[in-house]
């Protein structure tokens, strides 16, 4: 399982959000570029980067995002505010390893399927779920899709992955979130990346053995130092199954 240590950018700084609330960020006084380099130094194979200002249509972080992509030393999975083909392809040209689309996929699924064919293994579908519906526009607008229907609409597209996030305010318990994500993973033909459910090392260990979950995004737990990244990467990596010794 690939662990994606995560940076969320707002006004040029690192933040984390509580259930997707853009207006209530927790601000972390760390350098985003150095944080990205630290992820690579710890042994991460990928990192995830979300430009929260781009979600709201602002481009103030563009130079910083480019700097992180250049300096990270590992491929960057980039999300935040992709609404057009030009926007997606521009960031692929600028070096983003993968681009994450959610609102665009709900509004123009045919375009996203076409992008996935032109850029195989570089387009990731974001499925943000609140009260049983897929949310768009930065988790603020409900779409007409159910999570299952949204995923099934892209069954034939060569997506790099599907990020499933449960942002339901009534489902604060990790067990409930894992139930939603693992259920959708069984329905998807594309590997699923779990988001919003990693709070400690035990959560990583559990996700590792859920069928069709190929990755997990972890952010807040790293910034709060609830998880050590080196230890977490060791748990996430495949290893030999334990064998009982003979007495």
PyMOL commands that set and color helices and strands:
alter all, ss='L'
color gray80, all
select helices_A, chain A and resi 32-42+52-55+62-71+85-93+103-107+109-118+147-152+174-187+201-207+220-223+229-236
alter helices_A, ss='H'
color red, helices_A
select strands_A, chain A and resi 2-10+13-16+26-28+46-51+75-79+98-101+123-130+133-136+141-142+161-166+192-195+213-218
alter strands_A, ss='S'
color yellow, strands_A
deselect
rebuild
show_as cartoon
